[in-house]
């Protein structure tokens, strides 16, 4: 696995149908909890429970936006490009390939070239 999270926690999260629905809804564009609730026809408490679960496993990230009226709200977006689950020698190997922004990719490339 690519981080310190227990494999079981990530597999349980991915195994939750409503959590997968939230991930699918935000895979292309960020959405607020209210937007997710409306489009997925889920209650806000259900949406927030899944958001918390997904955040705990670092599968989504949030950003704060300011509405035209000055109020702040959170939007949620996927924090990975893909997940690969492989069974090898009777052990699960879970790899989560994270999205990187351009400055992070450049810094990583520079480190590789200078090292």
N, C-alpha and C positions, 0 to 999 in steps of 0.2 A: 504494500500500500504506500502511497506517496506522502502520507502524513501520519500523525499519531492517533487519529481517530480509530476506535475499534471497528473492525470490518463489519461486525454484527449490526452496529448502529447505522452505518451507511446502507447496508443491505435492507434493514428494517425500514429505513426512510424511503428508499427506492421502491420497496415492496408495498408501500402505502398508496392505494389507488388515488386518493384525494391529493396527496402530495405530488404524485406524478401528474395529475391534472393541472395543478398550479405550475409545476415546472414547464409543462407543455405550453401553457398560456403565456408564460413570460419568456419563452425560448427565443422569440424574435424581437419583441418590444417590451420595455418595462411597463408595468401596470401598478396602480395603487391597489390597496386591499379592497376598497369599495368597487373598483372596476372588476377585480377578480371575482368578488362575490356575485356581482351582477352577471358577468359573462358565464361563470361556472354554475350559477344557481346554487350557491352555498351561502350559509349564514356567515356573518363577519367573525363570530367566535371560531367557527370551523376554519375559516381562511387564516386567521391569526395563529391558531394552533399549528397549522401546517407550515406557515411562514416561520414560526419559532423553531420547529423541527428542522426545516431546511437550512435555516441560518446556523443552528447548532452544529450541523454537519458541513458547513461552509459550501453549500450547494447553490445558495443565492446570496446576493448582496443588495443593500438598500442605498438609496440616495434621497436626500431631502430636497424637495422642490418648493418653490413659493408660488402660490396661486395669485391670480390677478388682484384678489381682494386682500392680499398680504398674509393670508394663512399659510402655514407650512404643512406639508404632507409628505409621506414616504412613498416612493415607488420601488418596486422590486424587480430584479433582473437575474437571469441565470449567471452563475459564477464559474461555469465550466463549458468546454466545447464537447467533451465526450467522456464516457465512463466505460472502462473495459473490466469485465469480471472474468477471471480465468481460473479454472481448477487445475492445479498442477501438483503432482505428488501428494494427493489427498489434502491439499491446502488451497484456500482461496487467495487469490491475488487480485486486489482491487486497485486499479489505477484511474485517477481522475485527472484528466488533462484540462488545466485551467486556461481561461482566457487571459491573455496578456495585452496590455495596451502598448502603443508604439514606444513610449519612453522606456518601459520595462524591457521590451524586446531589444531595443538598442543597447541598453545597459548590459543585458545578458550577453549579447553578441560582442560588445566591446570587452567584457571580462573574458570571454572565450578566446578572443584574438590576442589579448595582452598576456594571457596565462600560459 
